[in-house]
Amino acid sequence: MSKRAVYEKEKEKLTEIFSDVEESKRQLVEGLIEDACFLKSENHDLKLLLSDTGMVNIHPTRKELQKPVEAAKQYLKNVNSYAVIVKTLNGVLNKNIIDDDDELSEFE
């Protein structure tokens, strides 16, 4: 799958998840959704590369000499950033659910 296809698939997924969120909140998180899509697509390519190279280069004769692969460092940074974005987006979704529940409780 191409990087662009991964981006579009993630965008479609997140757009669907946020389809029931009120418009002002959806506009607020639009940039975060795009960032999440970007990180997901970048990590797709990095993951493919790392499946060939591994995350650590090990010296062929002196196994105790190891060096992290730069792509692995970036992959981990991207994963952490993606996790923070998803946590933030989840917070918006949960806030939306709580707000909906509060509105319904008035009529009980």
N, CA and C atoms as an extended XYZ file, in Angstrom:
324
Properties=species:S:1:pos:R:3:atomname:S:1:resname:S:1:resid:I:1 pbc="F F F"
N         0.853       -1.178        0.000 N   MET     1
C         0.000        0.000        0.000 CA  MET     1
C         0.899        1.241        0.000 C   MET     1
N         0.550        2.212       -0.796 N   SER     2
C         1.357        3.427       -0.894 CA  SER     2
C         1.122        4.325        0.322 C   SER     2
N         2.061        5.237        0.516 N   LYS     3
C         1.953        6.184        1.623 CA  LYS     3
C         0.663        7.001        1.497 C   LYS     3
N         0.346        7.408        0.285 N   ARG     4
C        -0.868        8.207        0.043 CA  ARG     4
C        -2.122        7.397        0.363 C   ARG     4
N        -2.115        6.120        0.018 N   ALA     5
C        -3.265        5.259        0.305 CA  ALA     5
C        -3.450        5.074        1.804 C   ALA     5
N        -2.350        4.941        2.535 N   VAL     6
C        -2.428        4.817        3.996 CA  VAL     6
C        -2.999        6.101        4.593 C   VAL     6
N        -2.524        7.246        4.077 N   TYR     7
C        -3.027        8.547        4.532 CA  TYR     7
C        -4.541        8.650        4.311 C   TYR     7
N        -4.971        8.335        3.112 N   GLU     8
C        -6.387        8.445        2.769 CA  GLU     8
C        -7.249        7.479        3.593 C   GLU     8
N        -6.754        6.273        3.822 N   LYS     9
C        -7.488        5.292        4.620 CA  LYS     9
C        -7.656        5.779        6.056 C   LYS     9
N        -6.593        6.335        6.611 N   GLU    10
C        -6.654        6.865        7.987 CA  GLU    10
C        -7.593        8.068        8.048 C   GLU    10
N        -7.524        8.911        7.033 N   LYS    11
C        -8.397       10.096        6.979 CA  LYS    11
C        -9.863        9.670        6.917 C   LYS    11
N       -10.150        8.667        6.112 N   GLU    12
C       -11.510        8.160        5.990 CA  GLU    12
C       -11.989        7.580        7.330 C   GLU    12
N       -11.122        6.832        7.982 N   LYS    13
C       -11.470        6.219        9.268 CA  LYS    13
C       -11.765        7.285       10.323 C   LYS    13
N       -10.862        8.257       10.451 N   LEU    14
C       -11.041        9.287       11.480 CA  LEU    14
C       -12.223       10.204       11.158 C   LEU    14
N       -12.440       10.482        9.892 N   THR    15
C       -13.586       11.304        9.497 CA  THR    15
C       -14.883       10.591        9.868 C   THR    15
N       -14.931        9.296        9.655 N   GLU    16
C       -16.113        8.506       10.019 CA  GLU    16
C       -16.321        8.516       11.533 C   GLU    16
N       -15.249        8.354       12.279 N   ILE    17
C       -15.347        8.353       13.745 CA  ILE    17
C       -15.889        9.684       14.250 C   ILE    17
N       -15.485       10.778       13.612 N   PHE    18
C       -15.890       12.108       14.060 CA  PHE    18
C       -17.138       12.630       13.335 C   PHE    18
N       -17.816       11.783       12.597 N   SER    19
C       -18.983       12.248       11.837 CA  SER    19
C       -20.134       12.697       12.742 C   SER    19
N       -20.236       12.138       13.944 N   ASP    20
C       -21.327       12.505       14.845 CA  ASP    20
C       -20.962       13.619       15.827 C   ASP    20
N       -19.736       14.106       15.748 N   VAL    21
C       -19.286       15.172       16.646 CA  VAL    21
C       -19.791       16.507       16.097 C   VAL    21
N       -20.174       17.400       17.006 N   GLU    22
C       -20.687       18.692       16.551 CA  GLU    22
C       -19.648       19.422       15.703 C   GLU    22
N       -20.123       20.213       14.772 N   GLU    23
C       -19.298       20.839       13.743 CA  GLU    23
C       -18.159       21.679       14.325 C   GLU    23
N       -18.406       22.444       15.370 N   SER    24
C       -17.350       23.301       15.930 CA  SER    24
C       -16.198       22.464       16.483 C   SER    24
N       -16.510       21.347       17.118 N   LYS    25
C       -15.459       20.473       17.647 CA  LYS    25
C       -14.722       19.772       16.510 C   LYS    25
N       -15.446       19.397       15.494 N   ARG    26
C       -14.821       18.736       14.348 CA  ARG    26
C       -13.843       19.693       13.665 C   ARG    26
N       -14.220       20.963       13.529 N   GLN    27
C       -13.321       21.948       12.927 CA  GLN    27
C       -12.101       22.172       13.815 C   GLN    27
N       -12.306       22.107       15.125 N   LEU    28
C       -11.216       22.304       16.072 CA  LEU    28
C       -10.154       21.216       15.937 C   LEU    28
N       -10.565       19.985       15.709 N   VAL    29
C        -9.614       18.863       15.657 CA  VAL    29
C        -9.186       18.495       14.233 C   VAL    29
N        -9.631       19.253       13.255 N   GLU    30
C        -9.308       18.939       11.859 CA  GLU    30
C        -7.805       18.838       11.619 C   GLU    30
N        -7.048       19.772       12.166 N   GLY    31
C        -5.593       19.745       12.010 CA  GLY    31
C        -4.966       18.532       12.680 C   GLY    31
N        -5.488       18.166       13.854 N   LEU    32
C        -4.982       16.976       14.541 CA  LEU    32
C        -5.250       15.713       13.730 C   LEU    32
N        -6.404       15.664       13.098 N   ILE    33
C        -6.737       14.512       12.261 CA  ILE    33
C        -5.753       14.422       11.092 C   ILE    33
N        -5.458       15.548       10.470 N   GLU    34
C        -4.499       15.554        9.362 CA  GLU    34
C        -3.109       15.145        9.835 C   GLU    34
N        -2.710       15.626       11.020 N   ASP    35
C        -1.412       15.241       11.568 CA  ASP    35
C        -1.363       13.746       11.868 C   ASP    35
N        -2.449       13.216       12.394 N   ALA    36
C        -2.514       11.777       12.682 CA  ALA    36
C        -2.373       10.979       11.383 C   ALA    36
N        -3.029       11.424       10.344 N   CYS    37
C        -2.948       10.743        9.051 CA  CYS    37
C        -1.525       10.787        8.503 C   CYS    37
N        -0.892       11.947        8.628 N   PHE    38
C         0.479       12.100        8.147 CA  PHE    38
C         1.418       11.156        8.896 C   PHE    38
N         1.319       11.148       10.225 N   LEU    39
C         2.195       10.293       11.022 CA  LEU    39
C         1.960        8.819       10.721 C   LEU    39
N         0.702        8.451       10.546 N   LYS    40
C         0.373        7.059       10.228 CA  LYS    40
C         1.011        6.651        8.897 C   LYS    40
N         0.907        7.525        7.896 N   SER    41
C         1.463        7.190        6.576 CA  SER    41
C         2.992        7.185        6.599 C   SER    41
N         3.600        8.116        7.322 N   GLU    42
C         5.058        8.131        7.437 CA  GLU    42
C         5.550        6.867        8.127 C   GLU    42
N         4.865        6.484        9.186 N   ASN    43
C         5.286        5.290        9.913 CA  ASN    43
C         5.082        4.019        9.102 C   ASN    43
N         4.142        4.038        8.210 N   HIS    44
C         3.953        2.882        7.330 CA  HIS    44
C         5.226        2.630        6.531 C   HIS    44
N         5.759        3.702        5.925 N   ASP    45
C         6.990        3.558        5.140 CA  ASP    45
C         8.178        3.204        6.022 C   ASP    45
N         8.282        3.849        7.179 N   LEU    46
C         9.386        3.546        8.088 CA  LEU    46
C         9.330        2.092        8.561 C   LEU    46
N         8.132        1.620        8.814 N   LYS    47
C         7.964        0.239        9.278 CA  LYS    47
C         8.407       -0.755        8.196 C   LYS    47
N         8.084       -0.463        6.955 N   LEU    48
C         8.541       -1.316        5.850 CA  LEU    48
C        10.061       -1.338        5.765 C   LEU    48
N        10.665       -0.165        5.897 N   LEU    49
C        12.121       -0.072        5.878 CA  LEU    49
C        12.728       -0.844        7.043 C   LEU    49
N        12.153       -0.669        8.231 N   LEU    50
C        12.689       -1.320        9.418 CA  LEU    50
C        12.497       -2.834        9.395 C   LEU    50
N        11.508       -3.299        8.664 N   SER    51
C        11.335       -4.754        8.554 CA  SER    51
C        12.505       -5.375        7.799 C   SER    51
N        13.167       -4.590        6.954 N   ASP    52
C        14.360       -5.060        6.237 CA  ASP    52
C        15.638       -4.847        7.053 C   ASP    52
N        15.757       -3.672        7.668 N   THR    53
C        17.010       -3.315        8.333 CA  THR    53
C        17.049       -3.683        9.808 C   THR    53
N        15.892       -3.772       10.439 N   GLY    54
C        15.855       -3.925       11.888 CA  GLY    54
C        15.998       -2.565       12.539 C   GLY    54
N        15.791       -2.508       13.839 N   MET    55
C        15.844       -1.229       14.541 CA  MET    55
C        17.239       -0.920       15.072 C   MET    55
N        18.096       -1.931       15.101 N   VAL    56
C        19.446       -1.747       15.627 CA  VAL    56
C        20.431       -2.430       14.690 C   VAL    56
N        21.516       -1.705       14.370 N   ASN    57
C        22.622       -2.314       13.629 CA  ASN    57
C        23.566       -2.956       14.633 C   ASN    57
N        23.877       -4.209       14.406 N   ILE    58
C        24.785       -4.938       15.287 CA  ILE    58
C        26.050       -5.248       14.505 C   ILE    58
N        27.184       -4.944       15.112 N   HIS    59
C        28.483       -5.185       14.471 CA  HIS    59
C        28.606       -6.671       14.135 C   HIS    59
N        29.077       -6.993       12.937 N   PRO    60
C        29.104       -8.401       12.517 CA  PRO    60
C        30.012       -9.303       13.359 C   PRO    60
N        31.103       -8.758       13.885 N   THR    61
C        32.012       -9.612       14.657 CA  THR    61
C        31.991       -9.312       16.152 C   THR    61
N        31.642       -8.114       16.528 N   ARG    62
C        31.583       -7.750       17.952 CA  ARG    62
C        30.132       -7.420       18.299 C   ARG    62
N        29.405       -8.426       18.685 N   LYS    63
C        27.959       -8.314       18.933 CA  LYS    63
C        27.620       -7.274       20.000 C   LYS    63
N        28.567       -6.970       20.886 N   GLU    64
C        28.302       -5.983       21.937 CA  GLU    64
C        28.258       -4.554       21.385 C   GLU    64
N        28.759       -4.359       20.163 N   LEU    65
C        28.709       -3.039       19.524 CA  LEU    65
C        27.411       -2.927       18.733 C   LEU    65
N        26.583       -2.030       19.198 N   GLN    66
C        25.271       -1.842       18.569 CA  GLN    66
C        25.043       -0.354       18.328 C   GLN    66
N        24.272       -0.084       17.307 N   LYS    67
C        23.965        1.309       16.965 CA  LYS    67
C        22.526        1.368       16.486 C   LYS    67
N        21.704        2.233       17.115 N   PRO    68
C        20.318        2.343       16.652 CA  PRO    68
C        20.244        2.924       15.240 C   PRO    68
N        19.311        2.436       14.470 N   VAL    69
C        19.076        2.931       13.120 CA  VAL    69
C        18.302        4.246       13.234 C   VAL    69
N        18.705        5.234       12.462 N   GLU    70
C        18.052        6.558       12.525 CA  GLU    70
C        16.562        6.457       12.226 C   GLU    70
N        16.192        5.612       11.288 N   ALA    71
C        14.775        5.437       10.960 CA  ALA    71
C        13.995        4.905       12.168 C   ALA    71
N        14.646        4.080       12.984 N   ALA    72
C        13.990        3.541       14.177 CA  ALA    72
C        13.724        4.648       15.192 C   ALA    72
N        14.681        5.550       15.336 N   LYS    73
C        14.490        6.683       16.252 CA  LYS    73
C        13.299        7.524       15.792 C   LYS    73
N        13.241        7.807       14.502 N   GLN    74
C        12.138        8.612       13.977 CA  GLN    74
C        10.805        7.882       14.105 C   GLN    74
N        10.820        6.589       13.857 N   TYR    75
C         9.613        5.785       13.993 CA  TYR    75
C         9.064        5.903       15.412 C   TYR    75
N         9.924        5.769       16.405 N   LEU    76
C         9.487        5.845       17.800 CA  LEU    76
C         8.965        7.237       18.150 C   LEU    76
N         9.626        8.271       17.638 N   LYS    77
C         9.136        9.636       17.858 CA  LYS    77
C         7.743        9.807       17.251 C   LYS    77
N         7.576        9.295       16.028 N   ASN    78
C         6.280        9.398       15.358 CA  ASN    78
C         5.199        8.628       16.098 C   ASN    78
N         5.540        7.439       16.597 N   VAL    79
C         4.567        6.639       17.343 CA  VAL    79
C         4.108        7.398       18.588 C   VAL    79
N         5.058        8.004       19.286 N   ASN    80
C         4.694        8.772       20.484 CA  ASN    80
C         3.819        9.968       20.141 C   ASN    80
N         4.158       10.678       19.080 N   SER    81
C         3.349       11.828       18.661 CA  SER    81
C         1.957       11.380       18.236 C   SER    81
N         1.895       10.284       17.501 N   TYR    82
C         0.605        9.737       17.062 CA  TYR    82
C        -0.248        9.358       18.276 C   TYR    82
N         0.380        8.745       19.273 N   ALA    83
C        -0.353        8.335       20.479 CA  ALA    83
C        -0.924        9.543       21.213 C   ALA    83
N        -0.167       10.622       21.295 N   VAL    84
C        -0.645       11.839       21.950 CA  VAL    84
C        -1.827       12.418       21.180 C   VAL    84
N        -1.733       12.430       19.857 N   ILE    85
C        -2.820       12.960       19.033 CA  ILE    85
C        -4.075       12.109       19.198 C   ILE    85
N        -3.923       10.785       19.159 N   VAL    86
C        -5.079        9.895       19.309 CA  VAL    86
C        -5.710       10.070       20.691 C   VAL    86
N        -4.882       10.232       21.707 N   LYS    87
C        -5.401       10.447       23.062 CA  LYS    87
C        -6.198       11.756       23.120 C   LYS    87
N        -5.679       12.788       22.479 N   THR    88
C        -6.379       14.076       22.436 CA  THR    88
C        -7.705       13.950       21.685 C   THR    88
N        -7.668       13.276       20.533 N   LEU    89
C        -8.893       13.078       19.753 CA  LEU    89
C        -9.906       12.255       20.544 C   LEU    89
N        -9.430       11.252       21.249 N   ASN    90
C       -10.317       10.431       22.077 CA  ASN    90
C       -10.947       11.268       23.180 C   ASN    90
N       -10.190       12.192       23.736 N   GLY    91
C       -10.735       13.092       24.751 CA  GLY    91
C       -11.878       13.930       24.206 C   GLY    91
N       -11.732       14.395       22.976 N   VAL    92
C       -12.807       15.170       22.344 CA  VAL    92
C       -14.032       14.283       22.139 C   VAL    92
N       -13.811       13.058       21.705 N   LEU    93
C       -14.939       12.132       21.513 CA  LEU    93
C       -15.638       11.833       22.836 C   LEU    93
N       -14.865       11.568       23.869 N   ASN    94
C       -15.455       11.268       25.179 CA  ASN    94
C       -16.198       12.469       25.741 C   ASN    94
N       -15.674       13.647       25.541 N   LYS    95
C       -16.350       14.867       25.984 CA  LYS    95
C       -17.686       15.005       25.251 C   LYS    95
N       -17.691       14.678       23.970 N   ASN    96
C       -18.910       14.741       23.178 CA  ASN    96
C       -19.948       13.747       23.706 C   ASN    96
N       -19.518       12.557       24.090 N   ILE    97
C       -20.435       11.544       24.624 CA  ILE    97
C       -20.995       11.980       25.963 C   ILE    97
N       -20.142       12.527       26.826 N   ILE    98
C       -20.594       13.003       28.131 CA  ILE    98
C       -21.596       14.133       27.963 C   ILE    98
N       -21.317       15.062       27.063 N   ASP    99
C       -22.246       16.161       26.804 CA  ASP    99
C       -23.594       15.635       26.323 C   ASP    99
N       -23.584       14.653       25.441 N   ASP   100
C       -24.827       14.079       24.944 CA  ASP   100
C       -25.613       13.424       26.075 C   ASP   100
N       -24.935       12.709       26.961 N   ASP   101
C       -25.599       12.049       28.084 CA  ASP   101
C       -26.228       13.067       29.023 C   ASP   101
N       -25.545       14.188       29.258 N   ASP   102
C       -26.069       15.226       30.141 CA  ASP   102
C       -27.334       15.835       29.574 C   ASP   102
N       -27.366       16.045       28.271 N   GLU   103
C       -28.552       16.624       27.641 CA  GLU   103
C       -29.735       15.670       27.763 C   GLU   103
N       -29.503       14.394       27.634 N   LEU   104
C       -30.587       13.414       27.725 CA  LEU   104
C       -31.090       13.271       29.157 C   LEU   104
N       -30.244       13.456       30.125 N   SER   105
C       -30.663       13.277       31.506 CA  SER   105
C       -31.690       14.331       31.940 C   SER   105
N       -31.745       15.466       31.259 N   GLU   106
C       -32.717       16.503       31.579 CA  GLU   106
C       -34.146       16.020       31.332 C   GLU   106
N       -34.329       15.084       30.421 N   PHE   107
C       -35.663       14.640       30.040 CA  PHE   107
C       -36.128       13.382       30.776 C   PHE   107
N       -35.293       12.879       31.654 N   GLU   108
C       -35.678       11.645       32.371 CA  GLU   108
C       -36.559       11.945       33.553 C   GLU   108
